[in-house]
């Protein structure tokens, strides 16, 4: 049997797909690279895993040093292992997707980036590495999960109206959803609760305000959009 030291070790990277919802659209956060490969091109934020780090440590480092944020909702997405995915050599990427409300963060570019910007998910620039594939995988995961788990509330303000929540779902799923059926299903699911307050200053009558039910432990919610 070969000794452990005789095996070549691939590099391990952490890449993040950071989604945000603002101006009634779903966006993703991209970095413009300072260095080769893909110098001056847009990519997802990421970094190589250091020997002393856990995956979570590396994610926190990327969020803090490259984007200027912390304590965000995040889930592991997938592992991308195409041997040709990085022109520098054998690099395996463990990816995560994060959901944030851009109103709560002032995003800043770290020293390794020329710039950092939000891009509408429908109008992305060309991406370096295999990041277009990674983005598509994360986008599809978000579309699937929002149908049975309330991840979308991470993208909204603490309180929101039913029309605002309805528009968020339509935006993420990229389809029209019957408003009455949507409201009935969400209220029955107990994912949201009324605050007893209303949003004034609307063109129509004041809209009831809701918030996410943080005490909810388990639910069999399944949103049928047909």
N, CA, C and O of each residue as an XYZ file, in Angstrom:
904
protein
N       0.846     -1.196      0.000
C       0.000      0.000      0.000
C       0.881      1.246      0.000
O       1.854      1.336      0.748
N       0.522      2.202     -0.849
C       1.280      3.437     -0.900
C       1.131      4.234      0.396
O       0.104      4.174      1.073
N       2.176      4.973      0.715
C       2.087      5.855      1.872
C       1.219      7.059      1.520
O       1.074      7.410      0.350
N       0.651      7.677      2.531
C      -0.220      8.835      2.302
C       0.516      9.946      1.556
O      -0.060     10.605      0.690
N       1.775     10.149      1.887
C       2.543     11.248      1.286
C       2.833     11.036     -0.194
O       3.227     11.971     -0.892
N       2.641      9.807     -0.676
C       2.923      9.537     -2.085
C       1.784      9.935     -3.015
O       1.955      9.965     -4.233
N       0.616     10.242     -2.438
C      -0.528     10.640     -3.260
C      -0.495     12.151     -3.507
O      -0.183     12.938     -2.613
N      -0.824     12.530     -4.740
C      -0.953     13.941     -5.053
C      -2.266     14.464     -4.483
O      -3.309     13.823     -4.614
N      -2.207     15.609     -3.864
C      -3.398     16.180     -3.238
C      -3.934     17.336     -4.071
O      -3.201     18.290     -4.332
N      -5.188     17.276     -4.494
C      -5.762     18.413     -5.229
C      -6.013     19.583     -4.293
O      -6.180     19.396     -3.088
N      -6.039     20.779     -4.839
C      -6.423     21.953     -4.056
C      -7.930     21.926     -3.842
O      -8.672     21.395     -4.668
N      -8.375     22.498     -2.732
C      -9.800     22.544     -2.412
C     -10.225     23.995     -2.276
O      -9.634     24.761     -1.515
N     -11.255     24.361     -3.021
C     -11.750     25.746     -3.000
C     -13.172     25.789     -2.444
O     -13.912     24.808     -2.512
N     -13.529     26.928     -1.902
C     -14.891     27.209     -1.461
C     -15.430     28.336     -2.329
O     -14.831     29.409     -2.396
N     -16.552     28.103     -2.991
C     -17.184     29.139     -3.810
C     -18.597     29.394     -3.310
O     -19.301     28.465     -2.912
N     -19.005     30.649     -3.333
C     -20.304     31.052     -2.793
C     -21.181     31.685     -3.868
O     -20.722     32.511     -4.656
N     -22.443     31.284     -3.885
C     -23.453     31.939     -4.709
C     -24.330     32.740     -3.758
O     -25.160     32.176     -3.046
N     -24.144     34.056     -3.748
C     -24.864     34.921     -2.804
C     -26.032     35.589     -3.529
O     -25.838     36.437     -4.399
N     -27.249     35.190     -3.153
C     -28.458     35.769     -3.737
C     -28.961     36.917     -2.870
O     -28.886     36.866     -1.643
N     -29.469     37.941     -3.520
C     -30.117     39.037     -2.820
C     -31.392     39.424     -3.560
O     -31.527     39.166     -4.756
N     -32.315     40.038     -2.849
C     -33.579     40.463     -3.458
C     -33.790     41.936     -3.138
O     -33.977     42.309     -1.980
N     -33.760     42.763     -4.164
C     -33.995     44.197     -3.985
C     -34.482     44.777     -5.298
O     -34.213     44.251     -6.378
N     -35.212     45.888     -5.170
C     -35.830     46.529     -6.339
C     -36.698     45.537     -7.113
O     -36.762     45.579     -8.342
N     -37.359     44.654     -6.385
C     -38.284     43.661     -6.956
C     -37.608     42.717     -7.943
O     -38.237     42.283     -8.909
N     -36.356     42.397     -7.719
C     -35.672     41.454     -8.597
C     -34.685     40.618     -7.785
O     -34.175     41.050     -6.751
N     -34.435     39.420     -8.280
C     -33.472     38.523     -7.660
C     -32.111     38.761     -8.302
O     -31.986     38.766     -9.527
N     -31.097     38.958     -7.470
C     -29.759     39.264     -7.971
C     -28.742     38.314     -7.354
O     -29.016     37.643     -6.359
N     -27.558     38.272     -7.968
C     -26.452     37.476     -7.440
C     -25.228     38.379     -7.360
O     -25.033     39.254     -8.204
N     -24.413     38.163     -6.348
C     -23.250     39.003     -6.106
C     -22.022     38.429     -6.817
O     -21.693     37.255     -6.642
N     -21.345     39.255     -7.619
C     -20.179     38.821     -8.383
C     -18.978     39.715     -8.089
O     -19.114     40.898     -7.780
N     -17.788     39.101     -8.199
C     -16.526     39.821     -8.027
C     -15.833     39.987     -9.376
O     -15.892     39.101    -10.229
N     -15.185     41.117     -9.555
C     -14.345     41.325    -10.727
C     -12.895     41.071    -10.291
O     -12.380     41.769     -9.417
N     -12.236     40.072    -10.901
C     -10.943     39.587    -10.434
C      -9.800     40.534    -10.795
O      -9.770     41.117    -11.879
N      -8.854     40.671     -9.848
C      -7.650     41.461    -10.094
C      -6.566     40.641    -10.781
O      -5.757     41.183    -11.535
N      -6.548     39.335    -10.523
C      -5.440     38.499    -10.965
C      -5.884     37.439    -11.950
O      -7.068     37.124    -12.063
N      -4.907     36.896    -12.663
C      -5.157     35.744    -13.511
C      -5.350     34.500    -12.631
O      -4.830     34.448    -11.516
N      -6.082     33.512    -13.116
C      -6.778     33.498    -14.415
C      -8.073     34.313    -14.379
O      -8.610     34.603    -13.310
N      -8.553     34.669    -15.542
C      -9.782     35.449    -15.694
C      -9.654     36.841    -15.087
O     -10.588     37.362    -14.478
N      -8.478     37.427    -15.266
C      -8.240     38.787    -14.789
C      -9.246     39.748    -15.429
O      -9.514     39.679    -16.628
N      -9.794     40.640    -14.609
C     -10.766     41.655    -15.024
C     -12.091     41.057    -15.491
O     -12.876     41.742    -16.146
N     -12.346     39.817    -15.170
C     -13.618     39.179    -15.490
C     -14.399     38.905    -14.203
O     -13.859     38.952    -13.098
N     -15.677     38.621    -14.387
C     -16.560     38.413    -13.236
C     -16.605     36.941    -12.845
O     -16.657     36.056    -13.698
N     -16.583     36.701    -11.540
C     -16.679     35.340    -11.004
C     -17.493     35.376     -9.712
O     -17.794     36.445     -9.181
N     -17.832     34.221     -9.231
C     -18.425     34.096     -7.900
C     -17.332     34.318     -6.860
O     -16.167     34.025     -7.131
N     -17.675     34.827     -5.680
C     -16.663     34.962     -4.620
C     -16.242     33.589     -4.104
O     -17.064     32.682     -3.974
N     -14.967     33.454     -3.817
C     -14.468     32.180     -3.319
C     -13.036     32.289     -2.849
O     -12.426     33.355     -2.934
N     -12.495     31.181     -2.352
C     -11.119     31.167     -1.864
C     -10.678     29.717     -1.708
O     -11.504     28.807     -1.645
N      -9.362     29.517     -1.647
C      -8.833     28.193     -1.366
C      -8.953     27.889      0.121
O      -8.759     28.767      0.962
N      -9.272     26.649      0.435
C      -9.368     26.206      1.821
C      -7.975     26.114      2.427
O      -7.086     25.486      1.852
N      -7.783     26.735      3.583
C      -6.517     26.658      4.303
C      -6.477     25.395      5.170
O      -7.520     24.857      5.543
N      -5.279     24.935      5.482
C      -5.113     23.656      6.189
C      -5.806     23.643      7.543
O      -6.283     22.594      7.977
N      -5.872     24.784      8.218
C      -6.438     24.824      9.559
C      -7.932     25.139      9.563
O      -8.539     25.221     10.630
N      -8.532     25.315      8.389
C      -9.913     25.766      8.304
C     -10.902     24.619      8.096
O     -10.587     23.612      7.463
N     -12.099     24.795      8.642
C     -13.250     23.990      8.255
C     -13.907     24.686      7.064
O     -13.553     25.817      6.730
N     -14.860     24.012      6.426
C     -15.584     24.656      5.332
C     -16.279     25.922      5.821
O     -16.262     26.950      5.144
N     -16.891     25.839      7.001
C     -17.600     26.995      7.541
C     -16.636     28.153      7.792
O     -16.965     29.311      7.534
N     -15.440     27.831      8.300
C     -14.442     28.882      8.523
C     -14.093     29.587      7.218
O     -13.992     30.812      7.166
N     -13.912     28.790      6.163
C     -13.563     29.369      4.869
C     -14.694     30.233      4.323
O     -14.447     31.304      3.768
N     -15.937     29.771      4.479
C     -17.090     30.574      4.049
C     -17.130     31.902      4.788
O     -17.353     32.952      4.187
N     -16.911     31.847      6.101
C     -16.929     33.076      6.895
C     -15.811     34.025      6.464
O     -15.987     35.244      6.454
N     -14.661     33.454      6.110
C     -13.538     34.287      5.658
C     -13.870     34.973      4.335
O     -13.594     36.160      4.161
N     -14.457     34.229      3.412
C     -14.834     34.819      2.122
C     -15.856     35.925      2.325
O     -15.733     37.011      1.758
N     -16.866     35.641      3.139
C     -17.905     36.639      3.384
C     -17.331     37.888      4.043
O     -17.689     39.009      3.680
N     -16.435     37.691      5.017
C     -15.912     38.824      5.762
C     -14.879     39.635      5.011
O     -14.964     40.862      4.974
N     -13.890     38.961      4.401
C     -12.775     39.680      3.790
C     -13.049     40.110      2.359
O     -12.490     41.107      1.903
N     -13.897     39.382      1.641
C     -14.134     39.716      0.239
C     -15.430     40.464     -0.002
O     -15.586     41.136     -1.021
N     -16.378     40.346      0.952
C     -17.685     40.969      0.739
C     -18.101     41.904      1.860
O     -19.037     42.687      1.695
N     -17.416     41.835      3.009
C     -17.744     42.721      4.109
C     -19.048     42.384      4.801
O     -19.781     43.287      5.205
N     -19.354     41.104      4.948
C     -20.600     40.714      5.613
C     -20.382     39.479      6.471
O     -19.383     38.774      6.325
N     -21.318     39.229      7.356
C     -21.257     38.027      8.199
C     -22.655     37.630      8.643
O     -23.621     38.371      8.455
N     -22.742     36.434      9.241
C     -23.993     35.919      9.802
C     -25.121     35.955      8.777
O     -26.110     36.668      8.952
N     -24.966     35.190      7.721
C     -25.988     35.110      6.693
C     -26.511     33.692      6.600
O     -25.849     32.747      7.027
N     -27.707     33.546      6.037
C     -28.278     32.216      5.814
C     -27.497     31.543      4.693
O     -27.323     32.115      3.617
N     -27.023     30.311      4.955
C     -26.165     29.649      3.981
C     -26.353     28.133      4.057
O     -26.534     27.569      5.136
N     -26.306     27.490      2.898
C     -26.410     26.033      2.828
C     -25.382     25.490      1.841
O     -25.066     26.127      0.836
N     -24.869     24.304      2.146
C     -23.968     23.658      1.200
C     -24.758     23.218     -0.025
O     -25.863     22.689      0.093
N     -24.184     23.440     -1.190
C     -24.883     23.206     -2.444
C     -24.444     21.915     -3.125
O     -25.239     20.985     -3.260
N     -23.167     21.850     -3.563
C     -22.710     20.737     -4.385
C     -21.182     20.789     -4.437
O     -20.567     21.797     -4.089
N     -20.588     19.686     -4.878
C     -19.144     19.633     -5.090
C     -18.874     19.495     -6.582
O     -19.375     18.574     -7.227
N     -18.086     20.406     -7.122
C     -17.759     20.414     -8.545
C     -16.318     19.932     -8.716
O     -15.383     20.525     -8.178
N     -16.157     18.843     -9.476
C     -14.857     18.172     -9.503
C     -14.314     17.910    -10.901
O     -13.444     17.055    -11.068
N     -14.810     18.630    -11.913
C     -14.262     18.466    -13.249
C     -12.756     18.761    -13.214
O     -12.361     19.848    -12.795
N     -11.907     17.815    -13.646
C     -10.460     18.027    -13.584
C      -9.988     19.265    -14.351
O      -8.913     19.792    -14.066
N     -10.772     19.730    -15.312
C     -10.362     20.874    -16.133
C     -11.049     22.171    -15.713
O     -10.992     23.154    -16.453
N     -11.692     22.202    -14.555
C     -12.490     23.373    -14.194
C     -11.639     24.603    -13.854
O     -12.138     25.726    -13.923
N     -10.373     24.413    -13.492
C      -9.497     25.533    -13.147
C      -8.211     25.407    -13.959
O      -7.531     24.385    -13.868
N      -7.858     26.426    -14.755
C      -6.662     26.330    -15.596
C      -5.357     26.263    -14.807
O      -4.317     25.943    -15.383
N      -5.381     26.553    -13.510
C      -4.161     26.523    -12.706
C      -3.775     25.109    -12.277
O      -2.630     24.864    -11.897
N      -4.731     24.180    -12.338
C      -4.439     22.824    -11.893
C      -5.670     22.144    -11.332
O      -6.795     22.603    -11.529
N      -5.445     21.044    -10.630
C      -6.548     20.225    -10.101
C      -7.152     20.891     -8.881
O      -6.552     20.891     -7.806
N      -8.346     21.462     -9.045
C      -9.035     22.171     -7.967
C     -10.457     21.659     -7.854
O     -11.212     21.691     -8.826
N     -10.823     21.191     -6.681
C     -12.193     20.763     -6.401
C     -12.901     21.893     -5.663
O     -12.352     22.456     -4.716
N     -14.104     22.224     -6.086
C     -14.853     23.318     -5.462
C     -16.033     22.781     -4.670
O     -16.906     22.105     -5.214
N     -16.050     23.088     -3.387
C     -17.211     22.827     -2.537
C     -18.003     24.126     -2.488
O     -17.492     25.153     -2.042
N     -19.234     24.083     -2.939
C     -19.995     25.322     -3.106
C     -21.131     25.451     -2.096
O     -21.688     24.464     -1.615
N     -21.445     26.692     -1.799
C     -22.549     27.036     -0.905
C     -23.382     28.121     -1.582
O     -22.890     28.864     -2.430
N     -24.650     28.197     -1.190
C     -25.437     29.356     -1.608
C     -25.929     30.079     -0.359
O     -26.256     29.460      0.653
N     -25.971     31.391     -0.458
C     -26.377     32.232      0.662
C     -27.509     33.149      0.224
O     -27.604     33.520     -0.946
N     -28.359     33.507      1.168
C     -29.480     34.407      0.915
C     -29.374     35.591      1.854
O     -29.262     35.414      3.067
N     -29.410     36.805      1.305
C     -29.314     37.988      2.155
C     -30.299     39.048      1.698
O     -30.759     39.053      0.556
N     -30.602     39.931      2.610
C     -31.352     41.147      2.288
C     -30.327     42.262      2.108
O     -29.718     42.693      3.088
N     -30.120     42.740      0.876
C     -29.079     43.747      0.634
C     -29.221     45.012      1.474
O     -28.246     45.739      1.661
N     -30.419     45.282      1.981
C     -30.612     46.468      2.814
C     -29.834     46.364      4.128
O     -29.535     47.375      4.763
N     -29.510     45.132      4.527
C     -28.872     44.924      5.822
C     -27.347     44.938      5.740
O     -26.676     44.888      6.771
N     -26.793     45.005      4.538
C     -25.345     44.928      4.379
C     -24.843     46.002      3.421
O     -25.490     46.329      2.425
N     -23.688     46.534      3.746
C     -22.980     47.401      2.816
C     -21.859     46.562      2.213
O     -20.815     46.379      2.840
N     -22.065     46.059      1.018
C     -21.108     45.157      0.392
C     -19.898     45.944     -0.091
O     -20.034     46.966     -0.763
N     -18.706     45.450      0.262
C     -17.466     46.115     -0.151
C     -16.526     45.085     -0.757
O     -16.489     43.934     -0.321
N     -15.770     45.502     -1.759
C     -14.807     44.606     -2.406
C     -13.536     44.516     -1.569
O     -13.023     45.530     -1.094
N     -13.029     43.294     -1.390
C     -11.776     43.110     -0.675
C     -10.581     43.430     -1.563
O     -10.741     43.879     -2.698
N      -9.377     43.194     -1.034
C      -8.147     43.539     -1.742
C      -7.922     42.701     -2.984
O      -7.171     43.108     -3.871
N      -8.560     41.530     -3.069
C      -8.337     40.622     -4.189
C      -9.252     40.895     -5.374
O      -9.192     40.185     -6.377
N     -10.104     41.923     -5.270
C     -11.083     42.185     -6.331
C     -11.020     43.634     -6.794
O     -10.750     44.538     -6.002
N     -11.271     43.847     -8.083
C     -11.403     45.205     -8.605
C     -12.702     45.842     -8.162
O     -12.767     47.041     -7.887
N     -13.741     45.015     -8.097
C     -15.074     45.538     -7.820
C     -15.964     44.382     -7.381
O     -15.640     43.216     -7.607
N     -17.062     44.709     -6.766
C     -18.100     43.736     -6.430
C     -19.436     44.383     -6.733
O     -19.684     45.522     -6.337
N     -20.306     43.656     -7.438
C     -21.590     44.228     -7.852
C     -22.689     43.179     -7.814
O     -22.447     41.977     -7.929
N     -23.920     43.686     -7.647
C     -25.104     42.851     -7.795
C     -25.497     42.807     -9.270
O     -25.481     43.827     -9.958
N     -25.852     41.609     -9.746
C     -26.333     41.444    -11.119
C     -27.675     40.722    -11.103
O     -27.857     39.734    -10.390
N     -28.604     41.228    -11.895
C     -29.881     40.552    -12.097
C     -29.592     39.136    -12.606
O     -28.802     38.961    -13.534
N     -30.229     38.126    -12.001
C     -29.956     36.737    -12.389
C     -30.326     36.465    -13.844
O     -29.873     35.477    -14.422
N     -31.143     37.330    -14.440
C     -31.539     37.148    -15.840
C     -30.564     37.819    -16.804
O     -30.673     37.651    -18.018
N     -29.601     38.587    -16.258
C     -28.702     39.363    -17.121
C     -27.261     39.269    -16.611
O     -26.635     40.287    -16.315
N     -26.750     38.061    -16.513
C     -25.405     37.878    -15.991
C     -24.355     38.087    -17.085
O     -24.587     37.760    -18.249
N     -23.200     38.632    -16.700
C     -22.095     38.710    -17.661
C     -21.458     37.329    -17.818
O     -21.834     36.389    -17.119
N     -20.498     37.206    -18.733
C     -19.744     35.959    -18.853
C     -18.984     35.721    -17.549
O     -18.414     36.653    -16.982
N     -18.976     34.485    -17.077
C     -18.338     34.146    -15.809
C     -17.113     33.272    -16.037
O     -17.104     32.416    -16.921
N     -16.076     33.497    -15.228
C     -14.874     32.690    -15.307
C     -15.053     31.325    -14.666
O     -16.053     31.060    -13.998
N     -14.057     30.454    -14.883
C     -14.070     29.092    -14.370
C     -15.342     28.377    -14.853
O     -15.782     28.583    -15.985
N     -15.922     27.546    -13.995
C     -17.197     26.881    -14.308
C     -18.329     27.537    -13.528
O     -19.321     26.890    -13.193
N     -18.173     28.826    -13.242
C     -19.099     29.492    -12.329
C     -20.499     29.674    -12.906
O     -21.457     29.833    -12.150
N     -20.633     29.653    -14.223
C     -21.978     29.692    -14.793
C     -22.744     28.426    -14.425
O     -23.931     28.486    -14.104
N     -22.070     27.290    -14.470
C     -22.687     26.015    -14.084
C     -23.024     26.013    -12.606
O     -24.099     25.560    -12.211
N     -22.113     26.516    -11.788
C     -22.363     26.583    -10.347
C     -23.573     27.472    -10.064
O     -24.442     27.113     -9.269
N     -23.624     28.633    -10.719
C     -24.766     29.538    -10.518
C     -26.072     28.860    -10.900
O     -27.043     28.927    -10.146
N     -26.114     28.212    -12.054
C     -27.345     27.559    -12.502
C     -27.798     26.485    -11.519
O     -28.994     26.325    -11.278
N     -26.850     25.754    -10.956
C     -27.186     24.730     -9.966
C     -27.793     25.355     -8.719
O     -28.775     24.848     -8.177
N     -27.203     26.463     -8.265
C     -27.720     27.147     -7.079
C     -29.092     27.755     -7.339
O     -29.975     27.697     -6.484
N     -29.266     28.335     -8.516
C     -30.550     28.950     -8.869
C     -31.657     27.895     -8.884
O     -32.757     28.137     -8.387
N     -31.368     26.743     -9.447
C     -32.358     25.671     -9.488
C     -32.648     25.144     -8.089
O     -33.796     24.823     -7.782
N     -31.636     25.048     -7.238
C     -31.856     24.600     -5.863
C     -32.776     25.562     -5.128
O     -33.676     25.134     -4.404
N     -32.555     26.861     -5.310
C     -33.408     27.851     -4.662
C     -34.845     27.729     -5.140
O     -35.774     27.800     -4.335
N     -35.039     27.546     -6.445
C     -36.385     27.389     -6.995
C     -37.083     26.173     -6.398
O     -38.277     26.218     -6.104
N     -36.345     25.099     -6.223
C     -36.937     23.871     -5.687
C     -37.255     24.007     -4.206
O     -38.326     23.605     -3.752
N     -36.323     24.573     -3.460
C     -36.488     24.588     -2.005
C     -37.564     25.556     -1.539
O     -38.221     25.307     -0.528
N     -37.757     26.665     -2.266
C     -38.738     27.648     -1.817
C     -40.159     27.092     -1.875
O     -41.070     27.654     -1.267
N     -40.353     25.990     -2.604
C     -41.678     25.368     -2.698
C     -42.052     24.580     -1.451
O     -43.226     24.286     -1.226
N     -41.042     24.233     -0.632
C     -41.374     23.433      0.555
C     -40.701     23.918      1.836
O     -40.911     23.338      2.901
N     -39.898     24.968      1.744
C     -39.226     25.474      2.944
C     -39.095     26.995      2.819
O     -38.819     27.498      1.730
N     -39.290     27.734      3.918
C     -39.369     29.195      3.818
C     -38.024     29.912      3.725
O     -37.770     30.842      4.491
N     -37.168     29.499      2.809
C     -35.881     30.180      2.661
C     -36.045     31.606      2.155
O     -35.194     32.458      2.411
N     -37.128     31.870      1.442
C     -37.313     33.192      0.857
C     -37.427     34.313      1.859
O     -37.184     35.470      1.514
N     -37.789     34.006      3.093
C     -37.961     35.060      4.079
C     -36.638     35.716      4.458
O     -36.623     36.831      4.980
N     -35.520     35.023      4.196
C     -34.212     35.624      4.440
C     -33.959     36.804      3.512
O     -33.088     37.632      3.777
N     -34.719     36.880      2.425
C     -34.511     37.926      1.421
C     -35.368     39.164      1.668
O     -35.155     40.204      1.044
N     -36.340     39.055      2.578
C     -37.286     40.147      2.816
C     -36.955     40.908      4.085
O     -36.106     40.493      4.874
N     -37.637     42.028      4.269
C     -37.534     42.760      5.525
C     -38.174     41.938      6.637
O     -38.819     40.923      6.376
N     -37.992     42.382      7.873
C     -38.535     41.661      9.024
C     -40.049     41.513      8.918
O     -40.598     40.464      9.254
N     -40.726     42.567      8.449
C     -42.156     42.496      8.194
C     -42.404     42.795      6.719
O     -41.642     43.523      6.082
N     -43.476     42.226      6.191
C     -43.750     42.335      4.756
C     -45.238     42.150      4.522
O     -45.949     41.625      5.379
N     -45.705     42.580      3.366
C     -47.101     42.402      2.996
C     -47.246     41.122      2.178
O     -46.262     40.582      1.671
N     -48.464     40.650      2.058
C     -48.709     39.454      1.254
C     -48.349     39.692     -0.217
O     -47.750     38.812     -0.834
N     -48.695     40.862     -0.809
C     -48.270     41.103     -2.191
C     -46.758     41.079     -2.366
O     -46.264     40.616     -3.394
N     -46.014     41.573     -1.373
C     -44.549     41.548     -1.461
C     -44.028     40.110     -1.437
O     -43.112     39.765     -2.184
N     -44.603     39.289     -0.590
C     -44.198     37.888     -0.522
C     -44.573     37.147     -1.806
O     -43.803     36.334     -2.319
N     -45.746     37.439     -2.305
C     -46.223     36.828     -3.543
C     -45.291     37.181     -4.707
O     -44.956     36.321     -5.521
N     -44.880     38.438     -4.779
C     -43.988     38.867     -5.860
C     -42.622     38.196     -5.732
O     -42.015     37.844     -6.743
N     -42.134     38.016     -4.513
C     -40.858     37.332     -4.311
C     -40.905     35.921     -4.884
O     -39.985     35.503     -5.586
N     -41.968     35.191     -4.588
C     -42.100     33.821     -5.091
C     -42.186     33.811     -6.612
O     -41.560     32.974     -7.262
N     -42.946     34.722     -7.177
C     -43.044     34.774     -8.635
C     -41.692     35.105     -9.267
O     -41.342     34.573    -10.321
N     -40.939     35.987     -8.613
C     -39.638     36.384     -9.131
C     -38.657     35.217     -9.109
O     -37.949     34.987    -10.089
N     -38.610     34.485     -8.012
C     -37.678     33.361     -7.900
C     -38.076     32.219     -8.826
O     -37.227     31.626     -9.491
N     -39.369     31.915     -8.865
C     -39.839     30.788     -9.669
C     -40.013     31.141    -11.137
O     -40.178     30.259    -11.980
N     -39.974     32.439    -11.441
C     -40.084     32.908    -12.820
C     -41.375     32.421    -13.487
O     -41.373     31.950    -14.624
N     -42.464     32.550    -12.747
C     -43.763     32.145    -13.270
C     -44.854     32.877    -12.499
O     -44.614     33.393    -11.407
N     -46.049     32.920    -13.069
C     -47.185     33.522    -12.400
C     -47.805     32.519    -11.432
O     -47.902     31.329    -11.731
N     -48.228     33.022    -10.255
C     -48.843     32.183     -9.227
C     -50.186     32.798     -8.850
O     -50.281     34.002     -8.615
N     -51.209     31.974     -8.795
C     -52.532     32.453     -8.407
C     -52.464     33.080     -7.015
O     -52.063     32.424     -6.053
N     -52.853     34.345     -6.912
C     -52.665     35.089     -5.672
C     -53.530     34.550     -4.533
O     -53.058     34.440     -3.401
N     -54.773     34.219     -4.815
C     -55.657     33.735     -3.739
C     -55.182     32.397     -3.200
O     -55.144     32.193     -1.986
N     -54.821     31.489     -4.089
C     -54.344     30.180     -3.656
C     -53.034     30.311     -2.881
O     -52.813     29.610     -1.893
N     -52.178     31.209     -3.337
C     -50.911     31.447     -2.659
C     -51.139     31.927     -1.235
O     -50.549     31.391     -0.297
N     -51.991     32.936     -1.064
C     -52.271     33.484      0.263
C     -52.860     32.420      1.176
O     -52.465     32.301      2.336
N     -53.808     31.644      0.650
C     -54.446     30.605      1.459
C     -53.435     29.561      1.923
O     -53.438     29.164      3.088
N     -52.568     29.116      1.008
C     -51.575     28.100      1.344
C     -50.565     28.618      2.374
O     -50.218     27.908      3.317
N     -50.096     29.852      2.191
C     -49.099     30.394      3.117
C     -49.671     30.597      4.510
O     -49.000     30.328      5.506
N     -50.910     31.072      4.583
C     -51.528     31.280      5.891
C     -51.800     29.945      6.579
O     -51.613     29.818      7.789
N     -52.239     28.955      5.812
C     -52.514     27.636      6.383
C     -51.231     26.939      6.842
O     -51.263     26.134      7.773
N     -50.126     27.239      6.208
C     -48.856     26.590      6.539
C     -48.290     27.040      7.874
O     -47.453     26.357      8.463
N     -48.751     28.201      8.353
C     -48.253     28.814      9.580
C     -46.802     29.259      9.456
O     -46.153     29.522     10.469
N     -46.280     29.349      8.238
C     -44.948     29.904      8.030
C     -44.932     31.384      8.364
O     -43.909     31.922      8.787
N     -46.076     32.046      8.171
C     -46.150     33.467      8.451
C     -47.264     33.735      9.455
O     -48.230     32.976      9.540
N     -47.125     34.809     10.207
C     -48.134     35.207     11.188
C     -48.393     36.698     11.023
O     -47.503     37.449     10.624
N     -49.592     37.115     11.327
C     -49.937     38.530     11.255
C     -49.283     39.290     12.400
O     -49.168     38.776     13.512
N     -48.860     40.508     12.122
C     -48.245     41.340     13.153
C     -49.269     42.211     13.863
O     -49.001     42.736     14.944
N     -50.449     42.365     13.254
C     -51.455     43.271     13.810
C     -51.286     44.697     13.332
O     -52.065     45.578     13.696
N     -50.253     44.928     12.502
C     -49.999     46.266     11.971
C     -50.275     46.284     10.474
O     -50.392     45.240      9.832
N     -50.375     47.477      9.940
C     -50.595     47.643      8.508
C     -49.601     48.631      7.934
O     -49.103     49.511      8.637
N     -49.320     48.479      6.654
C     -48.437     49.415      5.969
C     -49.286     50.529      5.373
O     -50.097     50.312      4.472
N     -49.077     51.711      5.898
C     -49.839     52.867      5.432
C     -49.161     53.472      4.197
O     -48.050     53.085      3.832
N     -49.847     54.424      3.564
C     -49.271     55.142      2.449
C     -49.348     54.409      1.131
O     -48.687     54.799      0.169
N     -50.144     53.348      1.064
C     -50.309     52.627     -0.184
C     -51.364     53.315     -1.054
O     -52.196     54.068     -0.547
N     -51.329     53.056     -2.347
C     -52.323     53.646     -3.241
C     -53.704     53.094     -2.932
O     -54.697     53.820     -2.987
N     -53.768     51.813     -2.608
C     -55.033     51.203     -2.223
C     -55.168     51.276     -0.707
O     -54.508     52.086     -0.055
N     -56.022     50.431     -0.155
C     -56.182     50.445      1.299
C     -54.918     49.906      1.963
O     -54.183     49.142      1.336
N     -54.640     50.286      3.230
C     -53.438     49.813      3.923
C     -53.345     48.289      3.908
O     -54.350     47.600      4.079
N     -52.133     47.765      3.702
C     -51.929     46.318      3.592
C     -51.486     45.741      4.932
O     -50.661     46.329      5.631
N     -52.043     44.583      5.282
C     -51.643     43.892      6.511
C     -50.176     43.490      6.433
O     -49.679     43.119      5.369
N     -49.491     43.567      7.571
C     -48.086     43.187      7.649
C     -47.950     41.829      8.316
O     -48.648     41.525      9.283
N     -47.045     41.016      7.788
C     -46.780     39.679      8.302
C     -45.306     39.556      8.666
O     -44.484     40.391      8.287
N     -44.988     38.501      9.405
C     -43.600     38.179      9.699
C     -43.443     36.662      9.709
O     -44.420     35.924      9.837
N     -42.224     36.219      9.574
C     -41.926     34.798      9.577
C     -42.141     34.228     10.975
O     -41.742     34.836     11.969
N     -42.772     33.062     11.046
C     -43.026     32.394     12.311
C     -41.765     31.638     12.740
O     -41.559     30.492     12.338
N     -40.930     32.275     13.548
C     -39.653     31.681     13.945
C     -39.809     30.543     14.946
O     -38.844     29.828     15.212
N     -40.998     30.361     15.504
C     -41.236     29.277     16.448
C     -41.640     27.984     15.742
O     -41.766     26.936     16.376
N     -41.837     28.063     14.450
C     -42.286     26.889     13.697
C     -41.200     25.825     13.703
O     -40.054     26.093     13.341
N     -41.563     24.625     14.112
C     -40.609     23.523     14.199
C     -40.692     22.592     12.996
O     -39.663     22.158     12.478
N     -41.893     22.284     12.550
C     -42.055     21.311     11.488
C     -43.350     21.608     10.747
O     -44.332     22.043     11.348
N     -43.349     21.371      9.441
C     -44.549     21.620      8.668
C     -44.499     20.825      7.393
O     -43.421     20.541      6.870
N     -45.672     20.458      6.884
C     -45.748     19.703      5.645
C     -46.136     20.574      4.458
O     -46.800     20.113      3.530
N     -45.726     21.813      4.492
C     -46.088     22.765      3.448
C     -45.530     22.329      2.087
O     -44.373     21.925      1.971
N     -46.376     22.422      1.078
C     -45.953     22.184     -0.300
C     -46.762     23.131     -1.173
O     -47.980     22.990     -1.286
N     -46.092     24.089     -1.788
C     -46.779     25.079     -2.598
C     -47.001     24.522     -4.003
O     -46.048     24.203     -4.714
N     -48.258     24.411     -4.386
C     -48.611     23.950     -5.727
C     -48.867     25.176     -6.599
O     -49.840     25.901     -6.395
N     -47.985     25.399     -7.572
C     -48.108     26.607     -8.386
C     -48.915     26.371     -9.665
O     -49.067     27.290    -10.470
N     -49.422     25.182     -9.859
C     -50.193     24.904    -11.058
C     -51.627     25.425    -10.956
O     -52.410     25.268    -11.893
